[in-house]
Amino acid sequence: MKINITLLLFLFGFGSRAQQLPLVFKEKPAGMETDTRTRVYLSPTRVLWQSDKTGKYVKDARNLLKPGNGQGELVNRDMVTLTSDARHKGAILLDFGRELHGGLQIVTGMMKKNGPVKIRVRFGESAAEAMADLGGKTNATNDHAIRDLTVEVPWLGVLDIGNTGFRFVRIDLSEADAELLLKEVRAAFIFRNIPYLGSFKSSDERLNKIWETGAYTVHLNMQQYLWDGIKRDRLVWVGDMHPEVTTISNVFGYNDVVPKSLDLVRDITPPTQWMNGISAYSMWWIIIHRDLYKFNGDLSYLRKQKDYLIQLLDVLSTKVDDKNSETLDGRFLDWPSSENKPAIHAGLQALMVIALDAGSEICGILKDNASATKYKAVAVRMRKYIPDINGSKQAAALLSLSGMMPAEKANEVIAEGGAKNFSTFYGYYMLEAMAKAGNYQGAIDIIKTYWGAMLDLGATTFWEDFNMEWIKNAGRIDELVPEGKIDIHGAYGAYCYVGFRHSLSHGWASGPTSWLSEHVLGFKVMEPGCKTVRIEPHLGDLKFAEGSFPTPYGIIKVKHTRLANGKVQSDIMAPKAIKIIRANL
């Protein structure tokens, strides 16, 4: 059959230019966007549950664990059979081994009935979520991404469905007197195929796993834009981006998902309004740009932000009263602190100082000394007023990082009770404040306790929120909840993340990855674009720590070893273009 390429191009709307274009376009047609992400197919690792073990309604379920090829075949070989009658509908629960982003590919065989079969598919970040019905006390939802749907699969064909975050998938026959022959059920894993340039390895395997899990959590959220969650909150939240961007800089180096996301929110938000409706998030936008320039040294990109930046800084400068106190609206730090109004006030006061300092620094870099002086003066004024933190670790961390509270005093507040009252988002800034006070071992211990507890419960990514009190008598998320145990996913949560609505892959929780790279491996950028990097490791009780750090000039590699006399020996390999400053330890 001869294909008329000109006709095909005309039908797809390219008009008279079609005669000049081959089927693979020399020029990008208007409205066309290239998806640079990779899609790979993964077979499940376990059949975690099946509705029937007699072989009557579910037969040969383990065949789905075999590698597939995505192709229907004219033989019913190694099929999995689900059947139903008036009393029972066959169903299976599959485990793909770790949290993934994407959907599902279902390959069917030749059923007795020559026609489509209706099934129900439920995706879950936990096994319990995949088994749950929508609504109810556990609050399973279809918010942002449809994870519970009924579809028809073809007779002897292939169907790709789903676009969400998941590890578990349950498939049920939806109708009585039905038969379904499954050749394959594979996860369609969608991700950016980028190398992990940064690395971390130490004498403590728990820390190693935490570093990797934080990196992987952010990697999953690096989709078309930088999201905060792959199941829920598939949106660009600028404040949430700050720990994510820091992780990206430490693990992947430059990636275009960062400027693309920053510019998206800038372009849809007038500088007289707050990004995402939250004043702190507009301030985080400023801070991210300062920090991003530190890592990549891209002055041309920074210049493009100047007009918007100046307008935003002017708005912020009006949000200070004659007592030097912030008067912001859109008041929010993180969810666990959201009912502590004095803490929010103290945190916003500190965050304004940090943002104004960052804005002043950017103006100086851009040779606008008048603006730099102007915004610095507002920050100096605001430092004269220090609100009460009302016991908040979040507020103490920000006041310490802004220089408005002595680091040692902030450390006392944050270290009290260890991981108690930590949060996945602001936990990063709590750890930073502890480092500022020199309490590196205390911070390492909290990382192992707080983030490590999620791993102990079966997590392969870090969660939107976590409370140490939840671990009491809790079942693992990678198992069906045993009788007498608490479903940690379905039973807990608050605010916007009640029950199964709770995201178990949230990029803002990746703070330990950046912290371990900066403070244990000791990578500290001293000059924009990593032209000068200080190496100052803090091993705590570790016997050794080694790893790498991406820069625009190449990768820096270090290995720190504690010697018998207690001193630390550091072996460093760096590109010649980078000046390395060794700390005297």
Order of alpha helices (4+ residues) and beta strands (2+ residues): alpha-beta-beta-beta-beta-beta-beta-alpha-beta-beta-beta-beta-alpha-alpha-alpha-alpha-alpha-alpha-alpha-alpha-alpha-alpha-alpha-alpha-alpha-alpha-alpha-beta-beta-beta-beta-beta-beta
